[in-house]
Amino acid sequence: MSLAIPAYFANLTQFCADDFYIIITCADGLEAALCIELESFELAPQILRAGRVLVRIDLTKLYHICLYSRVASRVLLPLGEYHFKQKITDNTEVPDEDIPQALYQFARRIDWTALFGLEHRFAVRLSTDKRLTVNQQFATLRIKDAIADTFNHAFAARPDVDAKSPDFQIFATANQKVAELFLDLSGTSLHRRGYRVANTAAPLKENLAAALLYECNWHTGEFDAIIDPMCGSGTFISEALLMRAGYPVGIDKASREFGFYAWQHHNESLWLDMVAAANDDFHARLAKLQQQNLTIVALDADAQAIRACHKNLLAAGLGCLLPSITLQQQALHHLPRTLAALPELAAKNPLIITNPPYGERLGELDFIKPLYQGLGLISAEALRQAGVQQAYMAVLASQVEQADTLPILSPHTLRCHNGALTVYFRHGELNLAKLPSLIGDWQKQHIVHEEAQEFVNRLQKNLSNLKNKANKYAVSNLRVYDADLPNFNVAIDVYGDKIHVQEYAPPKQIPADVAKMRFNLVLQMVREVFGVSRETIFIKTRAKQSGNEQYTKTEHGKRRKLWLAREDGAYFYVNFTDYLDTGLFIDHRTMRGLVKSASRGKRVLNLFAYTCSASVHAALAGAKQVTSVDLSANYLDWGKQNFALNGLLLDAIIEDKGEYLPKYQFIAADVFEWIKHNTEQFEVIFIDPPTFSNSKKFKGTFDVQRDHAALINRAMNRLSADGVLYFSNNFSKFELDEALMARYEIVQITHKTIGFDFNSKKPIHQSYEIRHKNAPVRDFVDERVLDKTTRQELMTYQDSKQQDSKQRQGAKRLPQVKESRSKNRPTYPRQANKTQSKQQPSQSGTKRVYINPKAADGANLAKKLNDKLNIDTQNLSEKRYSIKAKTNTTDKQS
């Protein structure tokens, strides 16, 4: 059974130029923006379907649309419409006729002689639906044949075809149900602008940029500031300023490219008058715009992009506005500093609009989502610091999940296309509130619980003491309880608005049911004390670990979930569910501050980098180059996400002696092997190794007590003459090798790096500042890169600089080492070490010997060692070596 719908054909002989309908096309998704624009032209548009808007106009309005429409793609005059005969096949309607022949018959029924003459040239362009099975080139030819046959029938002659410069452009469309014919009055596509003289990778189409500005109501004058922190070639900035200045975007093609010049209803005089008036109006509005207090900020990390933006602004005729435009090569993390230099911004209502390097532009999708989240966080922080009270944010994304990370209140989402790419435009009021902080918002409450009253009292006492310091130092991640009471053996850490409770494995003499009951009491009381729900608290059980168990996932699963933590002006991802450790060691907060303060303009090396938190601080402080080395590629990827979260460009490049090198390097390798073969020099090195590691990725094991001397010696080979190495570890019984004390200038700084939320009398870590002896004394603490957090916490560090300087003046003077909890731990008084150093042979006289333990039993291994060393055992007061047969190891006794 065939179905047919009557065709429609325009009456070209009775056409009235004072009242007719046109169809305006646009990219899919931009229909609403096009309607906003047409309504501003005092028209009443009607959306027909995706990409099609119908409007009733006269000749004056036609010219106005061609001159001023920033969103439209083409302006089409309908000539006819034909519905293909249909048949039902497998419950689906399909055309029941030969498509090329049907198009020919359809085109033959239009009186083309009433539209143009033999002296004109014409061209046909056909657009077909991909579901329509037809040879498009042949179908186009059949439409041309129909037009030619119409003229041959009337005049025995036909007009010429000119595909490049036609007087009349015939546009045809066809899908499975209908075919349409139009006269294209716009000629070439309206989205093209004459100012685009320089491009960057994947540039934003001008009509899309204009449409998104309409969606944000930029055209209403509601905003008196516009900020694009990733401006690229400057399309958003250019379109926004041209819109505000009333620039007629069609004026660049007014002399030759429109499709109505040869049309019989064209009024040349009216057109020329409108073109002249539009040009005069633009210059008048541009001069007025110069006098307005409009704040314009365009930033990009790429110097080439900034140059392209500058060229395009000049080509757009906006050169007179350049003195008032903040156009700078700046990475995203510099946005707070840039906006802080604009005091007038505080009283304004800014629009932040940008097209970040998403998906196909950046290439590594795993780091795009952190970039978007960082964009929102950094923008809100920058505006908040600048004193802005309200702001609007609009961002393009290739995936809606990326846009979901933006802190936008009551967001609007528009699905559209940038060329062949499907993109999502998220816009709405920017949430300028700070990240929530449990410690900052906590208030003491009256809680009575017979079984856990002791714990409640201690926790609230700790919180009362810590809150003042946390607010003073702007700290939101801290330890609030650490096994203070023996019956409640847990550690409680606060990360912003989340709580991390770690249960220490109970002693064997404590029954399991008792331990479980106490732990449940802890969780209940934590919820009551903080006034939070179960979803806010994450729990783990800590026991003695072997190898890398503390760094492995607690349960296998799909993609990990990450939460945010803020520290010292930086943002980090933390994980409470998949690993025993969260990804951010709270006890090293002040140590990371030291690394940050020493990093400005320096080459920084972070060994055992973990999630690269110290590397992030160094990069934000302005380090010249940051290299992060860790055996785990997964943790380095986590580190890259932290970099992207802070607006740090992962593929940033620096120039050094004519070479272009990566500014940030993430190297997955065995630290010992890498540093053995590396030949670079670094001014700042940070080492925070695990206590023990037996990863399958390298042969052997790592023991911090056993191997720290070799590790530090290799690292010092990579340290520049005036550099500083910070070494830290969490082994409670750690003892620094005495040979290192004699070889380098070492100051123990544990008492300076233990935060206020930890017990300095029982330090959770030990840290050292190491330099080459006789190195130039330099103050590595740079106040310019410290925010309130680190500056306050390092007051003791600043106060002790004079004492440390005195210690450095004597090359053989050794720093005092505080006695630890271990009774066997030695102290290093100055005189004792001076005497000891005289008795020891010099480094150049050291004799290395090699004995295979498997080649000798325990009884005679000591004898072989003595023979190798040529030791006269008769003159020794005691035996130099003894051998334990069971373990086959050598113990030094004297």
Salt bridges, closest charged atoms under 4 A:
ASP19 OD2 - ARG56 NH2 2.57
GLU81 OE2 - HIS83 NE2 2.92
GLU93 OE1 - LYS177 NZ 4.00
GLU119 OE2 - HIS120 NE2 3.68
ASP129 OD1 - ARG131 NE 3.04
ASP145 OD2 - ARG142 NH1 3.39
ASP162 OD2 - ARG121 NH1 3.00
ASP167 OD1 - ARG121 NH2 3.54
GLU180 OE1 - ARG49 NH2 3.12
GLU180 OE1 - ARG52 NH1 3.20
ASP184 OD2 - ARG74 NH1 2.53
GLU206 OE2 - ARG196 NE 3.88
GLU239 OE2 - ARG193 NE 3.08
GLU257 OE2 - ARG256 NH2 3.37
GLU268 OE1 - HIS266 NE2 2.57
ASP366 OD1 - ARG559 NH2 3.80
GLU381 OE2 - ARG566 NH2 2.61
ASP404 OD1 - ARG426 NH2 2.97
ASP482 OD2 - ARG479 NH1 3.33
ASP484 OD2 - ARG458 NH1 3.65
ASP493 OD1 - ARG479 NE 2.67
ASP497 OD1 - LYS498 NZ 3.37
GLU567 OE1 - ARG592 NH2 2.72
GLU567 OE2 - HIS617 NE2 2.79
ASP568 OD1 - LYS596 NZ 3.51
ASP581 OD1 - ARG542 NH1 3.43
ASP587 OD2 - HIS588 ND1 2.85
ASP587 OD2 - HIS765 ND1 2.84
ASP656 OD2 - ARG603 NH2 2.83
ASP656 OD1 - LYS624 NZ 3.95
GLU673 OE1 - HIS677 NE2 3.50
ASP688 OD1 - HIS588 NE2 3.47
ASP707 OD2 - ARG706 NH2 2.84
ASP722 OD2 - ARG778 NH1 2.42
GLU745 OE2 - ARG808 NE 3.12
ASP757 OD1 - ARG589 NH2 2.74
GLU769 OE2 - ARG771 NH1 2.40
GLU769 OE2 - ARG808 NH2 2.82
ASP779 OD2 - LYS801 NZ 3.26
ASP782 OD2 - ARG600 NE 3.83
ASP782 OD1 - ARG784 NE 3.14
GLU783 OE1 - ARG791 NE 3.22
GLU793 OE1 - ARG589 NE 3.00
ASP804 OD2 - LYS752 NZ 2.53
ASP867 OD2 - LYS863 NZ 3.14
ASP891 OD2 - LYS884 NZ 3.46
